[in-house]
Amino acid sequence: MKTKYLIAVDPGLMTGVMEFKITDEGTTMSASHELGFDDFMDYLVSLDKIVGDMEDPKDLTVVCEDFIVTMETAKKMTAQMWSLHLIGALKYLSHKHGFSLALQKPAQRMSISHDQLKGIGWWHVGGAGHANQAARHAVVYMLDVLKDKTLARKILAL
C-alpha cells in the first residue's frame, strides 16, 4: 500500500488538528496541535506549500467537522464565523491541489470516548480539547470510510 496522509480538523476560533500517516504497518499519529485562528491560517499556508510539493496530492485526505447553519446558529453567527472561514480555506486548498476533503457532522464524533482515544494513544494532552475533537473525527473517518479493521479491533478491545 502506498503511504497515505490524513489530517483531521476541528475548526473554530481555537482549532484542533491531528495529523496521521497510514501505511501497511498501520496508522500512526504524527502530530497534534491546538491553534488560534491566525496560527491555523499560517498552518494552511504551510500545508499549501507541502501539498504543492507532493508527488500525488490525492495521497492526502483532510477530514473536518462541518458547520451547519440552523435557525439557532443563525442568531449567533458573528461568534461562529471562524469555522466557516476555515472550512472555506480548506475547500479552496482541496480544489487547488485535488486532495479529498471530507466534512462530518459534529455529532459523528460523539461515538468516540476519551477512554478510547487514550487507549489507542491518540489523546492530546493540554489545551481545551479541540485536538481531541479532531482525533474523534479521524477515528470516525478511519472506521466508516477506510474500514480500518485493525483500529476497530483496538477500540473494541478497550
C-alpha positions in Angstrom: 0.0 0.0 0.0 1.2 3.5 -0.8 1.7 5.8 2.2 -1.4 8.0 2.8 -1.8 11.0 5.0 -4.8 12.2 6.9 -5.3 15.5 8.6 -8.3 15.9 11.0 -9.5 19.4 11.8 -11.9 20.7 14.4 -12.3 24.3 13.1 -13.1 27.4 15.2 -11.6 30.3 17.0 -9.3 27.7 18.5 -8.7 24.9 16.0 -7.8 21.3 16.8 -5.6 19.5 14.3 -4.3 15.9 14.3 -2.0 14.5 11.6 -1.7 10.8 10.7 0.4 8.6 8.4 -1.2 5.5 7.1 1.0 2.6 5.8 0.8 -1.2 5.6 2.2 -1.3 9.1 -0.7 0.7 10.4 -1.7 4.2 11.3 0.4 6.5 13.4 -0.5 9.9 14.8 2.4 12.1 13.8 1.4 15.5 15.3 -1.4 17.2 17.2 -2.0 20.9 17.6 -4.4 23.4 19.1 -4.0 26.6 17.1 -5.6 30.1 17.3 -7.2 31.4 14.1 -4.2 33.2 12.8 -1.9 30.3 13.6 -4.2 27.9 11.8 -4.1 30.3 8.8 -0.3 30.1 8.9 -0.6 26.3 9.1 -2.7 26.4 5.9 -0.1 28.4 4.2 2.5 25.7 5.1 0.1 23.0 4.0 -0.4 24.7 0.7 3.4 24.5 0.1 3.7 20.9 1.3 0.8 19.6 -0.8 2.1 21.5 -3.8 5.4 19.6 -3.5 3.7 16.2 -3.0 4.1 13.7 -5.8 0.4 12.9 -5.6 -1.8 15.2 -3.6 -4.5 12.5 -3.7 -2.5 10.7 -1.1 -3.8 13.3 1.4 -7.3 13.4 2.9 -8.5 16.2 5.2 -11.4 15.3 7.4 -13.1 18.3 9.0 -16.1 19.0 11.2 -18.7 20.7 9.2 -20.5 23.8 10.4 -24.2 23.6 9.6 -26.2 26.8 9.9 -29.5 26.3 11.7 -32.0 28.8 13.0 -30.3 28.7 16.4 -26.7 29.2 14.9 -28.0 32.0 12.6 -28.9 34.0 15.7 -25.3 34.0 16.9 -23.5 34.0 13.5 -20.9 36.6 14.3 -19.4 34.5 17.0 -19.4 31.4 14.8 -17.9 32.7 11.5 -14.4 31.4 12.4 -15.4 27.9 11.5 -17.0 28.9 8.2 -13.9 30.9 7.1 -11.6 28.0 7.9 -13.7 25.4 6.1 -13.8 27.7 3.1 -10.0 28.0 3.1 -9.7 24.1 3.3 -12.2 23.8 0.4 -10.1 26.2 -1.6 -6.9 24.2 -1.0 -8.7 20.9 -1.8 -9.9 22.4 -5.1 -6.5 23.8 -5.9 -4.5 20.6 -5.2 -7.0 17.8 -5.7 -6.9 16.2 -2.3 -10.0 14.9 -0.6 -11.9 17.0 1.9 -14.4 15.0 3.9 -16.8 17.0 6.0 -18.5 15.4 9.0 -21.5 16.4 11.1 -20.5 17.4 14.7 -22.5 14.6 16.2 -20.5 11.9 14.3 -17.5 12.4 16.7 -19.6 11.7 19.7 -19.4 7.9 19.3 -15.6 8.0 20.3 -14.9 8.4 24.0 -12.0 9.9 26.0 -11.0 6.4 27.1 -11.0 5.1 23.5 -8.7 7.9 22.3 -6.4 7.3 25.3 -6.4 3.6 24.7 -5.3 3.9 21.1 -2.7 6.5 22.0 -4.3 9.5 20.2 -5.0 11.6 23.2 -3.7 15.2 23.1 -2.5 16.4 26.5 -3.2 20.0 27.3 -5.2 22.6 25.5 -9.0 22.9 25.5 -9.8 19.6 23.9 -10.0 20.7 20.3 -7.2 18.4 19.1 -9.1 15.5 20.7 -12.3 16.5 18.9 -10.2 16.4 15.7 -8.9 12.9 16.7 -12.5 11.7 17.1 -13.3 12.8 13.5 -10.2 11.0 12.3 -11.3 7.8 14.1 -14.8 8.0 12.6 -13.4 8.5 9.1 -10.9 5.6 9.5 -13.7 3.3 10.7 -16.5 4.3 8.4 -14.7 5.2 5.2 -11.3 3.5 5.3 -12.8 0.4 7.1 -9.7 0.1 9.3 -10.2 -3.3 10.8 -7.0 -3.0 13.0 -8.3 0.2 14.6 -11.7 -1.3 15.0 -10.2 -4.3 16.9 -8.2 -1.9 19.1 -11.2 0.1 20.0 -13.4 -3.0 20.7 -10.7 -4.4 22.9 -10.9 -1.4 25.3 
